[in-house]
């Protein structure tokens, strides 16, 4: 939660993807402040960063296997400072959830997600299913029929302790439900997983290699 304390909505360092999917000469920065051109990222990863749909569903279609949401840890925390992105004030309790999006067949970890949830602002049944970890947040919102939309707030690159191997691209967005910012999510995607970005083919149906007649 600490990483969000005090960050204003008009922070100039926030995502270039807030309004557009294409940003000419757009850049993001890594955790050392070094710029990285958006054009240098794998195309599908750029699409994941900008999407306002359910990430699990998009990953399933791309990697062509079901994706499970594993809850690694879930706890209630009390904010020690304000989190303006979801209107959280000091002393307010919220649900914090760490989760992993995993390929059911391959076992690969496609993404990790940290969520801050203002449980007092969501319907009781939704809150119960969320706390009981029945399904992922995106699927739960869809199944509940709640009107919502997502707003991308921040995009960047994080590196491992050595500063090189295992770097990941992250995005932070908030989910607005009933006109209120209710959920704040940071998703991390391992950059190496999307290198050599090529379309996937369903099992038993290899990519079409037929040549066009001369």
Secondary structure, DSSP 8 states (H G I E B T S, - for coil): -GGGTT--TT-TTS-TTTT-S--TT-EEEETTS-EEEGGGS-HHHHHHHH--S-HHHHHHHHHTS-EEEEEEEEEEEE-SS-BGGGTB-TT-EEEEEEEEEEETTT--EEEEEEEEE-GGGS-HHHHHHHHTT-S-HHHHHHHHT--EEEEEEEEEEE--TTSSTT-EEEEEEEEEETTEEEEEEEEEEEGGGGSS------TT----------
